[in-house]
Amino acid sequence: MFAGKKSAQIREILISESAWEEMTCLFAPSIEVKKTRKSLGARKIGEELIIDMARYRAHPDCDMLICFVYDPDGWVKNPKGLISDLEQGDTEGKTKVVIAQF
């Protein structure tokens, strides 16, 4: 009885790994990470991310781009506005921007 349970668990793990591999082949996100500082505020971050978005969009293996901006000192005064501007600039809807201010 115990061997049967173990066998079922191994089969379940193999099926899960196979499903994960298929899923990751279909969805291959790329992540761009930036950290703000005095000389890299909202305007400069936005400009850099626009360039990055174009570069990733041209890459055949990039299905989605996640832009993570770490802003612990609050250099981005209007994070919702920057997120909106960048995400609306992607007409294909394959970019998600996250700004963490903590």
PDB file as gemmi writes it, atoms N, CA and C in Angstrom:
CRYST1    1.000    1.000    1.000  90.00  90.00  90.00 P 1                      
ATOM      1  N   MET A   1       0.817  -1.183   0.000  1.00  0.00           N  
ATOM      2  CA  MET A   1       0.000   0.000   0.000  1.00  0.00           C  
ATOM      3  C   MET A   1       0.869   1.257   0.000  1.00  0.00           C  
ATOM      4  N   PHE A   2       1.902   1.305   0.806  1.00  0.00           N  
ATOM      5  CA  PHE A   2       2.771   2.479   0.872  1.00  0.00           C  
ATOM      6  C   PHE A   2       3.482   2.714  -0.456  1.00  0.00           C  
ATOM      7  N   ALA A   3       3.959   1.643  -1.084  1.00  0.00           N  
ATOM      8  CA  ALA A   3       4.649   1.778  -2.370  1.00  0.00           C  
ATOM      9  C   ALA A   3       3.706   2.339  -3.423  1.00  0.00           C  
ATOM     10  N   GLY A   4       2.443   1.962  -3.362  1.00  0.00           N  
ATOM     11  CA  GLY A   4       1.459   2.484  -4.311  1.00  0.00           C  
ATOM     12  C   GLY A   4       1.267   3.983  -4.156  1.00  0.00           C  
ATOM     13  N   LYS A   5       1.217   4.457  -2.927  1.00  0.00           N  
ATOM     14  CA  LYS A   5       1.063   5.892  -2.673  1.00  0.00           C  
ATOM     15  C   LYS A   5       2.287   6.646  -3.176  1.00  0.00           C  
ATOM     16  N   LYS A   6       3.448   6.088  -2.923  1.00  0.00           N  
ATOM     17  CA  LYS A   6       4.690   6.731  -3.342  1.00  0.00           C  
ATOM     18  C   LYS A   6       4.744   6.819  -4.868  1.00  0.00           C  
ATOM     19  N   SER A   7       4.351   5.750  -5.521  1.00  0.00           N  
ATOM     20  CA  SER A   7       4.335   5.718  -6.971  1.00  0.00           C  
ATOM     21  C   SER A   7       3.379   6.775  -7.528  1.00  0.00           C  
ATOM     22  N   ALA A   8       2.218   6.910  -6.908  1.00  0.00           N  
ATOM     23  CA  ALA A   8       1.241   7.907  -7.343  1.00  0.00           C  
ATOM     24  C   ALA A   8       1.790   9.315  -7.139  1.00  0.00           C  
ATOM     25  N   GLN A   9       2.518   9.528  -6.027  1.00  0.00           N  
ATOM     26  CA  GLN A   9       3.103  10.840  -5.761  1.00  0.00           C  
ATOM     27  C   GLN A   9       4.161  11.176  -6.807  1.00  0.00           C  
ATOM     28  N   ILE A  10       4.986  10.228  -7.169  1.00  0.00           N  
ATOM     29  CA  ILE A  10       6.016  10.458  -8.179  1.00  0.00           C  
ATOM     30  C   ILE A  10       5.378  10.771  -9.524  1.00  0.00           C  
ATOM     31  N   ARG A  11       4.350  10.026  -9.881  1.00  0.00           N  
ATOM     32  CA  ARG A  11       3.640  10.277 -11.134  1.00  0.00           C  
ATOM     33  C   ARG A  11       3.057  11.695 -11.145  1.00  0.00           C  
ATOM     34  N   GLU A  12       2.484  12.100 -10.013  1.00  0.00           N  
ATOM     35  CA  GLU A  12       1.889  13.432  -9.907  1.00  0.00           C  
ATOM     36  C   GLU A  12       2.957  14.510 -10.079  1.00  0.00           C  
ATOM     37  N   ILE A  13       4.113  14.310  -9.473  1.00  0.00           N  
ATOM     38  CA  ILE A  13       5.208  15.273  -9.603  1.00  0.00           C  
ATOM     39  C   ILE A  13       5.663  15.362 -11.056  1.00  0.00           C  
ATOM     40  N   LEU A  14       5.809  14.221 -11.726  1.00  0.00           N  
ATOM     41  CA  LEU A  14       6.248  14.229 -13.113  1.00  0.00           C  
ATOM     42  C   LEU A  14       5.223  14.922 -14.009  1.00  0.00           C  
ATOM     43  N   ILE A  15       3.960  14.687 -13.763  1.00  0.00           N  
ATOM     44  CA  ILE A  15       2.920  15.349 -14.543  1.00  0.00           C  
ATOM     45  C   ILE A  15       2.969  16.854 -14.286  1.00  0.00           C  
ATOM     46  N   SER A  16       3.142  17.242 -13.036  1.00  0.00           N  
ATOM     47  CA  SER A  16       3.205  18.660 -12.702  1.00  0.00           C  
ATOM     48  C   SER A  16       4.397  19.324 -13.373  1.00  0.00           C  
ATOM     49  N   GLU A  17       5.557  18.676 -13.370  1.00  0.00           N  
ATOM     50  CA  GLU A  17       6.741  19.240 -14.012  1.00  0.00           C  
ATOM     51  C   GLU A  17       6.534  19.365 -15.510  1.00  0.00           C  
ATOM     52  N   SER A  18       5.901  18.368 -16.103  1.00  0.00           N  
ATOM     53  CA  SER A  18       5.631  18.411 -17.533  1.00  0.00           C  
ATOM     54  C   SER A  18       4.691  19.568 -17.867  1.00  0.00           C  
ATOM     55  N   ALA A  19       3.652  19.745 -17.078  1.00  0.00           N  
ATOM     56  CA  ALA A  19       2.708  20.843 -17.294  1.00  0.00           C  
ATOM     57  C   ALA A  19       3.413  22.185 -17.122  1.00  0.00           C  
ATOM     58  N   TRP A  20       4.304  22.277 -16.130  1.00  0.00           N  
ATOM     59  CA  TRP A  20       5.048  23.517 -15.902  1.00  0.00           C  
ATOM     60  C   TRP A  20       5.925  23.839 -17.101  1.00  0.00           C  
ATOM     61  N   GLU A  21       6.619  22.835 -17.642  1.00  0.00           N  
ATOM     62  CA  GLU A  21       7.467  23.066 -18.807  1.00  0.00           C  
ATOM     63  C   GLU A  21       6.645  23.562 -19.984  1.00  0.00           C  
ATOM     64  N   GLU A  22       5.488  22.970 -20.210  1.00  0.00           N  
ATOM     65  CA  GLU A  22       4.631  23.419 -21.308  1.00  0.00           C  
ATOM     66  C   GLU A  22       4.179  24.853 -21.076  1.00  0.00           C  
ATOM     67  N   MET A  23       3.826  25.173 -19.836  1.00  0.00           N  
ATOM     68  CA  MET A  23       3.344  26.506 -19.536  1.00  0.00           C  
ATOM     69  C   MET A  23       4.450  27.543 -19.732  1.00  0.00           C  
ATOM     70  N   THR A  24       5.669  27.226 -19.284  1.00  0.00           N  
ATOM     71  CA  THR A  24       6.749  28.189 -19.408  1.00  0.00           C  
ATOM     72  C   THR A  24       7.172  28.370 -20.858  1.00  0.00           C  
ATOM     73  N   CYS A  25       6.950  27.375 -21.693  1.00  0.00           N  
ATOM     74  CA  CYS A  25       7.241  27.541 -23.114  1.00  0.00           C  
ATOM     75  C   CYS A  25       6.239  28.499 -23.754  1.00  0.00           C  
ATOM     76  N   LEU A  26       5.012  28.499 -23.253  1.00  0.00           N  
ATOM     77  CA  LEU A  26       3.987  29.358 -23.816  1.00  0.00           C  
ATOM     78  C   LEU A  26       4.070  30.778 -23.269  1.00  0.00           C  
ATOM     79  N   PHE A  27       4.584  30.940 -22.070  1.00  0.00           N  
ATOM     80  CA  PHE A  27       4.614  32.230 -21.404  1.00  0.00           C  
ATOM     81  C   PHE A  27       6.020  32.469 -20.890  1.00  0.00           C  
ATOM     82  N   ALA A  28       6.777  33.266 -21.602  1.00  0.00           N  
ATOM     83  CA  ALA A  28       8.161  33.514 -21.231  1.00  0.00           C  
ATOM     84  C   ALA A  28       8.348  34.997 -20.921  1.00  0.00           C  
ATOM     85  N   PRO A  29       8.063  35.412 -19.677  1.00  0.00           N  
ATOM     86  CA  PRO A  29       8.221  36.835 -19.361  1.00  0.00           C  
ATOM     87  C   PRO A  29       9.684  37.216 -19.192  1.00  0.00           C  
ATOM     88  N   SER A  30       9.981  38.456 -19.504  1.00  0.00           N  
ATOM     89  CA  SER A  30      11.293  39.034 -19.233  1.00  0.00           C  
ATOM     90  C   SER A  30      11.079  40.085 -18.154  1.00  0.00           C  
ATOM     91  N   ILE A  31      12.089  40.280 -17.329  1.00  0.00           N  
ATOM     92  CA  ILE A  31      11.969  41.237 -16.231  1.00  0.00           C  
ATOM     93  C   ILE A  31      13.090  42.258 -16.330  1.00  0.00           C  
ATOM     94  N   GLU A  32      12.709  43.523 -16.305  1.00  0.00           N  
ATOM     95  CA  GLU A  32      13.656  44.638 -16.285  1.00  0.00           C  
ATOM     96  C   GLU A  32      13.544  45.280 -14.913  1.00  0.00           C  
ATOM     97  N   VAL A  33      14.654  45.397 -14.207  1.00  0.00           N  
ATOM     98  CA  VAL A  33      14.640  45.937 -12.844  1.00  0.00           C  
ATOM     99  C   VAL A  33      15.460  47.227 -12.806  1.00  0.00           C  
ATOM    100  N   LYS A  34      14.882  48.252 -12.195  1.00  0.00           N  
ATOM    101  CA  LYS A  34      15.578  49.527 -12.042  1.00  0.00           C  
ATOM    102  C   LYS A  34      15.406  50.000 -10.599  1.00  0.00           C  
ATOM    103  N   LYS A  35      16.396  50.758 -10.118  1.00  0.00           N  
ATOM    104  CA  LYS A  35      16.314  51.368  -8.786  1.00  0.00           C  
ATOM    105  C   LYS A  35      16.539  52.861  -8.956  1.00  0.00           C  
ATOM    106  N   THR A  36      15.618  53.637  -8.418  1.00  0.00           N  
ATOM    107  CA  THR A  36      15.746  55.086  -8.526  1.00  0.00           C  
ATOM    108  C   THR A  36      16.844  55.600  -7.595  1.00  0.00           C  
ATOM    109  N   ARG A  37      17.292  56.796  -7.929  1.00  0.00           N  
ATOM    110  CA  ARG A  37      18.254  57.529  -7.093  1.00  0.00           C  
ATOM    111  C   ARG A  37      18.123  58.995  -7.490  1.00  0.00           C  
ATOM    112  N   LYS A  38      18.872  59.843  -6.873  1.00  0.00           N  
ATOM    113  CA  LYS A  38      18.743  61.276  -7.142  1.00  0.00           C  
ATOM    114  C   LYS A  38      18.885  61.580  -8.638  1.00  0.00           C  
ATOM    115  N   SER A  39      19.839  60.946  -9.297  1.00  0.00           N  
ATOM    116  CA  SER A  39      20.084  61.212 -10.718  1.00  0.00           C  
ATOM    117  C   SER A  39      19.244  60.320 -11.648  1.00  0.00           C  
ATOM    118  N   LEU A  40      18.371  59.500 -11.079  1.00  0.00           N  
ATOM    119  CA  LEU A  40      17.536  58.603 -11.887  1.00  0.00           C  
ATOM    120  C   LEU A  40      16.108  58.645 -11.340  1.00  0.00           C  
ATOM    121  N   GLY A  41      15.443  59.759 -11.600  1.00  0.00           N  
ATOM    122  CA  GLY A  41      14.071  59.955 -11.140  1.00  0.00           C  
ATOM    123  C   GLY A  41      13.071  59.470 -12.169  1.00  0.00           C  
ATOM    124  N   ALA A  42      11.840  59.928 -12.018  1.00  0.00           N  
ATOM    125  CA  ALA A  42      10.735  59.451 -12.853  1.00  0.00           C  
ATOM    126  C   ALA A  42      10.978  59.687 -14.339  1.00  0.00           C  
ATOM    127  N   ARG A  43      11.415  60.872 -14.695  1.00  0.00           N  
ATOM    128  CA  ARG A  43      11.611  61.189 -16.111  1.00  0.00           C  
ATOM    129  C   ARG A  43      12.657  60.278 -16.757  1.00  0.00           C  
ATOM    130  N   LYS A  44      13.795  60.154 -16.104  1.00  0.00           N  
ATOM    131  CA  LYS A  44      14.893  59.331 -16.645  1.00  0.00           C  
ATOM    132  C   LYS A  44      14.508  57.848 -16.655  1.00  0.00           C  
ATOM    133  N   ILE A  45      13.870  57.381 -15.594  1.00  0.00           N  
ATOM    134  CA  ILE A  45      13.412  55.984 -15.536  1.00  0.00           C  
ATOM    135  C   ILE A  45      12.443  55.721 -16.686  1.00  0.00           C  
ATOM    136  N   GLY A  46      11.497  56.644 -16.899  1.00  0.00           N  
ATOM    137  CA  GLY A  46      10.530  56.498 -17.983  1.00  0.00           C  
ATOM    138  C   GLY A  46      11.209  56.422 -19.339  1.00  0.00           C  
ATOM    139  N   GLU A  47      12.178  57.304 -19.570  1.00  0.00           N  
ATOM    140  CA  GLU A  47      12.908  57.298 -20.843  1.00  0.00           C  
ATOM    141  C   GLU A  47      13.645  55.974 -21.051  1.00  0.00           C  
ATOM    142  N   GLU A  48      14.314  55.509 -19.994  1.00  0.00           N  
ATOM    143  CA  GLU A  48      15.052  54.243 -20.104  1.00  0.00           C  
ATOM    144  C   GLU A  48      14.106  53.071 -20.354  1.00  0.00           C  
ATOM    145  N   LEU A  49      12.973  53.058 -19.668  1.00  0.00           N  
ATOM    146  CA  LEU A  49      12.039  51.945 -19.840  1.00  0.00           C  
ATOM    147  C   LEU A  49      11.399  51.942 -21.227  1.00  0.00           C  
ATOM    148  N   ILE A  50      11.174  53.108 -21.817  1.00  0.00           N  
ATOM    149  CA  ILE A  50      10.652  53.165 -23.181  1.00  0.00           C  
ATOM    150  C   ILE A  50      11.647  52.511 -24.146  1.00  0.00           C  
ATOM    151  N   ILE A  51      12.918  52.796 -23.962  1.00  0.00           N  
ATOM    152  CA  ILE A  51      13.962  52.172 -24.788  1.00  0.00           C  
ATOM    153  C   ILE A  51      14.004  50.669 -24.541  1.00  0.00           C  
ATOM    154  N   ASP A  52      13.945  50.279 -23.276  1.00  0.00           N  
ATOM    155  CA  ASP A  52      13.960  48.854 -22.928  1.00  0.00           C  
ATOM    156  C   ASP A  52      12.760  48.126 -23.528  1.00  0.00           C  
ATOM    157  N   MET A  53      11.588  48.758 -23.453  1.00  0.00           N  
ATOM    158  CA  MET A  53      10.373  48.134 -23.981  1.00  0.00           C  
ATOM    159  C   MET A  53      10.515  47.858 -25.481  1.00  0.00           C  
ATOM    160  N   ALA A  54      11.068  48.796 -26.204  1.00  0.00           N  
ATOM    161  CA  ALA A  54      11.262  48.606 -27.651  1.00  0.00           C  
ATOM    162  C   ALA A  54      12.244  47.471 -27.917  1.00  0.00           C  
ATOM    163  N   ARG A  55      13.297  47.408 -27.127  1.00  0.00           N  
ATOM    164  CA  ARG A  55      14.308  46.355 -27.304  1.00  0.00           C  
ATOM    165  C   ARG A  55      13.713  44.980 -27.020  1.00  0.00           C  
ATOM    166  N   TYR A  56      12.975  44.850 -25.925  1.00  0.00           N  
ATOM    167  CA  TYR A  56      12.365  43.563 -25.593  1.00  0.00           C  
ATOM    168  C   TYR A  56      11.279  43.177 -26.590  1.00  0.00           C  
ATOM    169  N   ARG A  57      10.506  44.153 -27.066  1.00  0.00           N  
ATOM    170  CA  ARG A  57       9.439  43.882 -28.030  1.00  0.00           C  
ATOM    171  C   ARG A  57      10.008  43.263 -29.306  1.00  0.00           C  
ATOM    172  N   ALA A  58      11.206  43.664 -29.671  1.00  0.00           N  
ATOM    173  CA  ALA A  58      11.848  43.155 -30.887  1.00  0.00           C  
ATOM    174  C   ALA A  58      12.433  41.754 -30.693  1.00  0.00           C  
ATOM    175  N   HIS A  59      12.565  41.319 -29.452  1.00  0.00           N  
ATOM    176  CA  HIS A  59      13.161  40.007 -29.182  1.00  0.00           C  
ATOM    177  C   HIS A  59      12.108  38.913 -29.370  1.00  0.00           C  
ATOM    178  N   PRO A  60      12.391  37.900 -30.198  1.00  0.00           N  
ATOM    179  CA  PRO A  60      11.387  36.872 -30.504  1.00  0.00           C  
ATOM    180  C   PRO A  60      10.977  35.996 -29.320  1.00  0.00           C  
ATOM    181  N   ASP A  61      11.814  35.891 -28.298  1.00  0.00           N  
ATOM    182  CA  ASP A  61      11.497  35.023 -27.159  1.00  0.00           C  
ATOM    183  C   ASP A  61      10.812  35.756 -26.012  1.00  0.00           C  
ATOM    184  N   CYS A  62      10.561  37.037 -26.162  1.00  0.00           N  
ATOM    185  CA  CYS A  62       9.926  37.801 -25.090  1.00  0.00           C  
ATOM    186  C   CYS A  62       8.436  37.932 -25.367  1.00  0.00           C  
ATOM    187  N   ASP A  63       7.636  37.211 -24.595  1.00  0.00           N  
ATOM    188  CA  ASP A  63       6.188  37.272 -24.740  1.00  0.00           C  
ATOM    189  C   ASP A  63       5.577  38.365 -23.876  1.00  0.00           C  
ATOM    190  N   MET A  64       6.247  38.687 -22.776  1.00  0.00           N  
ATOM    191  CA  MET A  64       5.737  39.704 -21.858  1.00  0.00           C  
ATOM    192  C   MET A  64       6.917  40.333 -21.133  1.00  0.00           C  
ATOM    193  N   LEU A  65       6.804  41.631 -20.872  1.00  0.00           N  
ATOM    194  CA  LEU A  65       7.852  42.349 -20.155  1.00  0.00           C  
ATOM    195  C   LEU A  65       7.276  42.873 -18.849  1.00  0.00           C  
ATOM    196  N   ILE A  66       7.949  42.550 -17.769  1.00  0.00           N  
ATOM    197  CA  ILE A  66       7.588  43.081 -16.455  1.00  0.00           C  
ATOM    198  C   ILE A  66       8.691  44.054 -16.058  1.00  0.00           C  
ATOM    199  N   CYS A  67       8.319  45.319 -15.866  1.00  0.00           N  
ATOM    200  CA  CYS A  67       9.271  46.351 -15.459  1.00  0.00           C  
ATOM    201  C   CYS A  67       9.068  46.606 -13.971  1.00  0.00           C  
ATOM    202  N   PHE A  68      10.076  46.311 -13.189  1.00  0.00           N  
ATOM    203  CA  PHE A  68       9.996  46.504 -11.738  1.00  0.00           C  
ATOM    204  C   PHE A  68      10.901  47.665 -11.366  1.00  0.00           C  
ATOM    205  N   VAL A  69      10.318  48.702 -10.793  1.00  0.00           N  
ATOM    206  CA  VAL A  69      11.068  49.877 -10.371  1.00  0.00           C  
ATOM    207  C   VAL A  69      11.039  49.933  -8.849  1.00  0.00           C  
ATOM    208  N   TYR A  70      12.218  49.878  -8.241  1.00  0.00           N  
ATOM    209  CA  TYR A  70      12.325  49.971  -6.788  1.00  0.00           C  
ATOM    210  C   TYR A  70      12.648  51.421  -6.450  1.00  0.00           C  
ATOM    211  N   ASP A  71      11.746  52.068  -5.747  1.00  0.00           N  
ATOM    212  CA  ASP A  71      11.859  53.492  -5.440  1.00  0.00           C  
ATOM    213  C   ASP A  71      11.717  53.723  -3.932  1.00  0.00           C  
ATOM    214  N   PRO A  72      12.704  53.292  -3.147  1.00  0.00           N  
ATOM    215  CA  PRO A  72      12.561  53.373  -1.684  1.00  0.00           C  
ATOM    216  C   PRO A  72      12.562  54.806  -1.139  1.00  0.00           C  
ATOM    217  N   ASP A  73      13.138  55.742  -1.892  1.00  0.00           N  
ATOM    218  CA  ASP A  73      13.232  57.119  -1.400  1.00  0.00           C  
ATOM    219  C   ASP A  73      12.179  58.041  -1.991  1.00  0.00           C  
ATOM    220  N   GLY A  74      11.268  57.506  -2.784  1.00  0.00           N  
ATOM    221  CA  GLY A  74      10.158  58.296  -3.308  1.00  0.00           C  
ATOM    222  C   GLY A  74      10.526  59.308  -4.380  1.00  0.00           C  
ATOM    223  N   TRP A  75      11.494  58.990  -5.221  1.00  0.00           N  
ATOM    224  CA  TRP A  75      11.878  59.896  -6.307  1.00  0.00           C  
ATOM    225  C   TRP A  75      10.781  59.991  -7.373  1.00  0.00           C  
ATOM    226  N   VAL A  76       9.962  58.957  -7.499  1.00  0.00           N  
ATOM    227  CA  VAL A  76       8.844  58.990  -8.444  1.00  0.00           C  
ATOM    228  C   VAL A  76       7.644  59.572  -7.690  1.00  0.00           C  
ATOM    229  N   LYS A  77       7.299  60.811  -8.006  1.00  0.00           N  
ATOM    230  CA  LYS A  77       6.233  61.510  -7.269  1.00  0.00           C  
ATOM    231  C   LYS A  77       4.831  61.059  -7.686  1.00  0.00           C  
ATOM    232  N   ASN A  78       4.678  60.593  -8.923  1.00  0.00           N  
ATOM    233  CA  ASN A  78       3.372  60.160  -9.411  1.00  0.00           C  
ATOM    234  C   ASN A  78       3.504  58.755 -10.023  1.00  0.00           C  
ATOM    235  N   PRO A  79       3.638  57.733  -9.177  1.00  0.00           N  
ATOM    236  CA  PRO A  79       3.863  56.385  -9.708  1.00  0.00           C  
ATOM    237  C   PRO A  79       2.716  55.881 -10.586  1.00  0.00           C  
ATOM    238  N   LYS A  80       1.466  56.201 -10.223  1.00  0.00           N  
ATOM    239  CA  LYS A  80       0.330  55.742 -11.030  1.00  0.00           C  
ATOM    240  C   LYS A  80       0.375  56.351 -12.427  1.00  0.00           C  
ATOM    241  N   GLY A  81       0.765  57.612 -12.521  1.00  0.00           N  
ATOM    242  CA  GLY A  81       0.872  58.282 -13.814  1.00  0.00           C  
ATOM    243  C   GLY A  81       1.954  57.669 -14.681  1.00  0.00           C  
ATOM    244  N   LEU A  82       3.112  57.383 -14.082  1.00  0.00           N  
ATOM    245  CA  LEU A  82       4.215  56.771 -14.833  1.00  0.00           C  
ATOM    246  C   LEU A  82       3.827  55.374 -15.303  1.00  0.00           C  
ATOM    247  N   ILE A  83       3.198  54.609 -14.432  1.00  0.00           N  
ATOM    248  CA  ILE A  83       2.740  53.261 -14.803  1.00  0.00           C  
ATOM    249  C   ILE A  83       1.769  53.356 -15.974  1.00  0.00           C  
ATOM    250  N   SER A  84       0.815  54.246 -15.872  1.00  0.00           N  
ATOM    251  CA  SER A  84      -0.193  54.408 -16.915  1.00  0.00           C  
ATOM    252  C   SER A  84       0.450  54.811 -18.250  1.00  0.00           C  
ATOM    253  N   ASP A  85       1.346  55.783 -18.207  1.00  0.00           N  
ATOM    254  CA  ASP A  85       2.009  56.240 -19.433  1.00  0.00           C  
ATOM    255  C   ASP A  85       2.780  55.113 -20.107  1.00  0.00           C  
ATOM    256  N   LEU A  86       3.519  54.357 -19.317  1.00  0.00           N  
ATOM    257  CA  LEU A  86       4.339  53.287 -19.894  1.00  0.00           C  
ATOM    258  C   LEU A  86       3.487  52.135 -20.420  1.00  0.00           C  
ATOM    259  N   GLU A  87       2.488  51.725 -19.643  1.00  0.00           N  
ATOM    260  CA  GLU A  87       1.652  50.598 -20.079  1.00  0.00           C  
ATOM    261  C   GLU A  87       0.791  50.973 -21.284  1.00  0.00           C  
ATOM    262  N   GLN A  88       0.320  52.214 -21.355  1.00  0.00           N  
ATOM    263  CA  GLN A  88      -0.471  52.644 -22.506  1.00  0.00           C  
ATOM    264  C   GLN A  88       0.397  52.784 -23.756  1.00  0.00           C  
ATOM    265  N   GLY A  89       1.698  53.007 -23.553  1.00  0.00           N  
ATOM    266  CA  GLY A  89       2.625  53.100 -24.681  1.00  0.00           C  
ATOM    267  C   GLY A  89       2.848  51.770 -25.367  1.00  0.00           C  
ATOM    268  N   ASP A  90       2.471  50.684 -24.712  1.00  0.00           N  
ATOM    269  CA  ASP A  90       2.599  49.341 -25.291  1.00  0.00           C  
ATOM    270  C   ASP A  90       1.260  48.965 -25.909  1.00  0.00           C  
ATOM    271  N   THR A  91       1.137  49.156 -27.207  1.00  0.00           N  
ATOM    272  CA  THR A  91      -0.132  48.901 -27.892  1.00  0.00           C  
ATOM    273  C   THR A  91      -0.503  47.429 -27.914  1.00  0.00           C  
ATOM    274  N   GLU A  92       0.476  46.539 -27.715  1.00  0.00           N  
ATOM    275  CA  GLU A  92       0.204  45.109 -27.720  1.00  0.00           C  
ATOM    276  C   GLU A  92      -0.235  44.609 -26.339  1.00  0.00           C  
ATOM    277  N   GLY A  93      -0.107  45.438 -25.314  1.00  0.00           N  
ATOM    278  CA  GLY A  93      -0.521  45.049 -23.964  1.00  0.00           C  
ATOM    279  C   GLY A  93       0.340  43.972 -23.340  1.00  0.00           C  
ATOM    280  N   LYS A  94       1.614  43.949 -23.694  1.00  0.00           N  
ATOM    281  CA  LYS A  94       2.500  42.915 -23.177  1.00  0.00           C  
ATOM    282  C   LYS A  94       3.481  43.437 -22.141  1.00  0.00           C  
ATOM    283  N   THR A  95       3.212  44.627 -21.600  1.00  0.00           N  
ATOM    284  CA  THR A  95       4.098  45.211 -20.609  1.00  0.00           C  
ATOM    285  C   THR A  95       3.310  45.499 -19.332  1.00  0.00           C  
ATOM    286  N   LYS A  96       3.888  45.105 -18.211  1.00  0.00           N  
ATOM    287  CA  LYS A  96       3.322  45.390 -16.889  1.00  0.00           C  
ATOM    288  C   LYS A  96       4.402  46.123 -16.094  1.00  0.00           C  
ATOM    289  N   VAL A  97       4.029  47.263 -15.528  1.00  0.00           N  
ATOM    290  CA  VAL A  97       4.985  48.070 -14.752  1.00  0.00           C  
ATOM    291  C   VAL A  97       4.574  48.040 -13.289  1.00  0.00           C  
ATOM    292  N   VAL A  98       5.552  47.802 -12.422  1.00  0.00           N  
ATOM    293  CA  VAL A  98       5.335  47.777 -10.979  1.00  0.00           C  
ATOM    294  C   VAL A  98       6.342  48.755 -10.359  1.00  0.00           C  
ATOM    295  N   ILE A  99       5.838  49.666  -9.546  1.00  0.00           N  
ATOM    296  CA  ILE A  99       6.723  50.589  -8.829  1.00  0.00           C  
ATOM    297  C   ILE A  99       6.537  50.354  -7.333  1.00  0.00           C  
ATOM    298  N   ALA A 100       7.607  49.940  -6.684  1.00  0.00           N  
ATOM    299  CA  ALA A 100       7.555  49.632  -5.251  1.00  0.00           C  
ATOM    300  C   ALA A 100       8.211  50.788  -4.489  1.00  0.00           C  
ATOM    301  N   GLN A 101       7.434  51.433  -3.631  1.00  0.00           N  
ATOM    302  CA  GLN A 101       7.928  52.549  -2.823  1.00  0.00           C  
ATOM    303  C   GLN A 101       7.817  52.197  -1.345  1.00  0.00           C  
ATOM    304  N   PHE A 102       8.820  51.525  -0.817  1.00  0.00           N  
ATOM    305  CA  PHE A 102       8.836  51.201   0.607  1.00  0.00           C  
ATOM    306  C   PHE A 102      10.243  51.121   1.104  1.00  0.00           C  
TER     307      PHE A 102                                                      
END                                                                             
